[in-house]
Every structure is written in structure tokens, then in C-alpha cells.
Amino acid sequence: LKVLRIARLLLRAYPKTQHVLELNGLLEESSGDSQKALQHWRTLASGNKQGTDLWYQARLHLVGILAKTNRDEALEVLEQFHLLYPDYGKEPYASKFETLHHSLKGEEEIIKGVSDGN
């Protein structure tokens, strides 16, 4: 992808610029490179003040990728997030976090039921 190559060049030139990190996170995620995408979203999440829109976006992307690549870690992150934000934060993010959390917990219950013989 030509766009991804350009985004990576921008990242080399401006490694701490939020919009460049966000662009690279989105492009790496869409190209299938989950590890690079996670790295960008983690950088954005840790580099932004909790509760800001970009922080919520970064956390949501991070957990969404983990849900596909490491379900247990995604569930652990969401459990911690839910302890800190019992209402899952603010909209439009709260409903997305809640839906993903319930989806992963539902999968866990199904897996537990199957392994218990139910």
C-alpha cells in the first residue's frame, strides 16, 4: 500500500505527532499488522490525558485489536477499564466498550459451559 508507506515515512519524521500515530494505527490495523497497530494505539493511549476523545479512541482500538488477537488480554483490559469506569466512560465510546465487554464475557461463559460439559 502506497498510503501505508507514506504514513510510515511521516511516522519516522514525526514519531510523537498524534495525528501521524493515529493515521499509522488505522492503516496498520486495516492492513492486518496488529502488532504495529497495537504499538501505535498504546502510545496514543498512554500519551493522552484520560477521558479525552483521543484517549477513548485509542483504548477502543487497542481493545478491539486484542479481542481479535488475544481474547483473554482484551477481557482483562476491559475488566480493569470497567472497574475504573463502571458506566464505561462517555458516549459515543461507552456503548462500544460495554458491547465489546459483554460480547467477550459471553464468549467466556460459552467456553466455560462447553468445558464443564453443559
Salt bridges, closest charged atoms under 4 A:
GLU22 OE1 - HIS19 ND1 3.93
GLU28 OE2 - ARG8 NE 2.78
GLU29 OE1 - HIS61 ND1 2.99
ASP53 OD1 - LYS90 NZ 3.03
ASP72 OD1 - ARG71 NH1 3.16
GLU73 OE2 - ARG42 NH2 3.08
GLU79 OE2 - HIS101 NE2 3.01
GLU98 OE2 - HIS102 NE2 3.45
GLU107 OE1 - ARG71 NE 3.22
ASP116 OD2 - LYS112 NZ 3.32
